[in-house]
Amino acid sequence: MDLISLRKALELQNYIFDENFIVTLYIALKLEKPLLVEGAAGVGKTEVAKVLAASFNTELIRLQCYEGLDESKALYEWNYQKQLLNIQLNTQTHMKSETKDIKSCDSANDLKLENLFSEEYLLERPLLKSIRSENKTVLLIDEVDKTDEEFEAFLLEMLSDFQVSIPELGTIKAKNKPIVILTSNNTRQLSDALKRRCAYLYIDYPDVEKEIRILKAKLPEVEKKFAEEISTFVASIRQNPKIYKKPSIAETLDWASALLAVGKKKLDEDGVDKTLGFLLKLKEDILEFQKGGGFNRFIDDKLS
Amino acid sequence: MAVLIDSLTINFLEFIEVLKLAGVRVSISEILDAYKAMTYIDIMNKEVFKAAISTCIAKSEEEKAIFSEAFNRFFISSDLKTQEVEELIQKQETKKQEILKEISDLKFKGEQVEVVDELKEVYSNLDQNDKKSIVAFLDKTSSGKNVKNQFLPIVEQIIHSKLKSLKQNSVTENTIQRGAFSNVPSEAGYIAEQVVENIKRENSILYKNISEFNQNDISKALQLIKLFIVKYRRANSRYKKTNKKKRLDLKTTIRKNLNTGCVQFNLKYKMKPRKKDKYILLCDVSASMFKFSSFVLQFMLGMSSGNSLMETFIFSDGIYHINTRALSNNQSFEEMVINSPIWRKGTNISRSLNDLEDRGRAYFHSSIVYIIISDAKTVDAALAVEKLKSIRAKVKNILWFNPIPEIEWTRIKHIQGFKECCEIYDCSTLDKLERALDSKL
């Protein structure tokens, strides 16, 4: 796939992007490197993987990371209950037939033990599933910064060689290298080893123009002028150094929907007061906004 | 064509050199990736070219900023680049001549006083009063009775000592500029210097001494402090594993005993999650800390609000408990601290710690980490050291954030003693505070 086709594929998904984004994505795909996407919460990091899966018409396999995540939840696990049942069954069969023919029973027992660590008892988790998939998949490792450092180290083999090692089965190489997207909210520094294995993309808050395009793409019912007002207002909130939790793109979309729901077609003080909770999520920020003059101050600044 | 590829490679590697000198960590595999990436794009399109190699090399927001600055300075026409470098060399030469001219004022009995290059710059950077006092000293000494020309080495020694002491007092660690007498660096070195200077200028608040924050800096600084604290608190909300055994791990036990038909000879246990550490925050609000008060207040508020594992105390000549859970907004928090009976009193760390000890054993056990914010200027410093040593033996750790630059610690009495029982970090700038918190995450 060349740059032009990739651009068209993403545009078909109504995904709004800039030149830096498309080149970064293209290079990551060409180099077959995992793409590490960082940025504030709600700027569309997870969306990258979803859009890619939709663009390539392939399955999206998601691994949601959290503290304490280990390989049994991420890679594979043996079906212990099934193994145990099989052993019990085998033991009973063995006891019943002991009086009849000991020799044949022994060989049957050996066969079962060998098979205990076979595919039949293997429970695939997202990482293994993506590697063993017959088709190319998109693997989303979401919020990788939430995991422990041990798990991050465990990911290294997978991300560099697209293979995993299972002691009982050996090394499993990817049939089709998955497109790997890792996202991070940057709550902790990821290791250099992990970063080195990835292409890197930082998604910042969008500028007014880009946000208008996003609003138009995601909420076509928002009129152009209204979208401009919303985006300008959100941009002014983001520029306010006293506001701690800056509104994300997702919050802008929610806020626009809320404004539509209360029947607003243009931005006014009443609409802002009724729906501000969709945009600002901290009590301190709402107080700061009101203390700073609220909507009227925004209008004054805009006019000046 | 071969020549074109070759010059591109050379240019690319020189650019990598600039990045490395500017502080971006670039590995061989990343260089290879970036080089390979160039083959997939139209290298004549500057923006695409920039995005492609940035993807493979700059792996954080900070590195992206350095990369962008370096790229814009490096990939310009060679004539322009040569001209810029020549201008920088010229600037350095001019500065050198100015310094030499100023230093020529230092004469003893008509003979030039020799000063090492490093101190020549120190002299040049002094304010006029300091310069005048040195010249006046030389004039007075020259005209003294029985003063001979042979005394020149002694006079030179005195001037050296004076300049060294003035240097220690005036120079902060944030001075990154290369000296006018330093060796001339390569072209890459010049560009990297410019990149670093520009980045630091853009993020000047990070490198500014927190005691010098003006009103405009405060709100920006507060946001940064809040961000650092949020990062710190998130990291510390994680449970850490320990080797202590607790619950039986049934799955692992079955797995390990399959060979014996699941007869459980070999029991396996789950790791017990360790209890979260509890933090005691001790903030110095004495008179000597007044210039850092806005920083200290925000640091306290950020650390303690909504954090059930943190107890906050302020201290000066005694200790006072701050109940942050009872606060409704920032204003009342500041009021509570400022209206406390110990605000802006003298510092007595040992007495404050004694007061804390009187509150009972709950504040002294192995899962407690103490965080002290203080300039370490206290009366009875020896007693304070002894007290801290005894506390250190009972608690998990004592972290000390000092808003005074490390370079000035030598002037603090008993700092060595404090260092022996506490981990002391220089947090005179936000950059240093962030690095200190990062190192403890």
Chai-1 contact restraints between the chains, C-beta under 6 A:
chainA,res_idxA,chainB,res_idxB,connection_type,confidence,min_distance_angstrom,max_distance_angstrom,comment,restraint_id
A,E19,B,E47,contact,1.0,0.0,6.0,A-B,restraint_1
A,N20,B,A51,contact,1.0,0.0,6.0,A-B,restraint_2
A,V23,B,V48,contact,1.0,0.0,6.0,A-B,restraint_3
A,V23,B,A51,contact,1.0,0.0,6.0,A-B,restraint_4
A,V23,B,A52,contact,1.0,0.0,6.0,A-B,restraint_5
A,T24,B,A51,contact,1.0,0.0,6.0,A-B,restraint_6
A,T24,B,T55,contact,1.0,0.0,6.0,A-B,restraint_7
A,I27,B,A37,contact,1.0,0.0,6.0,A-B,restraint_8
A,I27,B,A52,contact,1.0,0.0,6.0,A-B,restraint_9
A,I27,B,T55,contact,1.0,0.0,6.0,A-B,restraint_10
A,K30,B,Y40,contact,1.0,0.0,6.0,A-B,restraint_11
A,L31,B,D33,contact,1.0,0.0,6.0,A-B,restraint_12
A,E67,B,R238,contact,1.0,0.0,6.0,A-B,restraint_13
A,Y80,B,K251,contact,1.0,0.0,6.0,A-B,restraint_14
A,Y80,B,I254,contact,1.0,0.0,6.0,A-B,restraint_15
A,I87,B,C262,contact,1.0,0.0,6.0,A-B,restraint_16
A,T187,B,R234,contact,1.0,0.0,6.0,A-B,restraint_17
A,R188,B,A235,contact,1.0,0.0,6.0,A-B,restraint_18
A,K195,B,K59,contact,1.0,0.0,6.0,A-B,restraint_19
A,R196,B,S27,contact,1.0,0.0,6.0,A-B,restraint_20
A,A199,B,T55,contact,1.0,0.0,6.0,A-B,restraint_21
A,Y200,B,K59,contact,1.0,0.0,6.0,A-B,restraint_22
A,Y202,B,E61,contact,1.0,0.0,6.0,A-B,restraint_23
A,Y202,B,K64,contact,1.0,0.0,6.0,A-B,restraint_24
A,P241,B,S219,contact,1.0,0.0,6.0,A-B,restraint_25
A,P241,B,K220,contact,1.0,0.0,6.0,A-B,restraint_26
A,P241,B,Q223,contact,1.0,0.0,6.0,A-B,restraint_27
A,K242,B,S219,contact,1.0,0.0,6.0,A-B,restraint_28
A,Y244,B,K226,contact,1.0,0.0,6.0,A-B,restraint_29
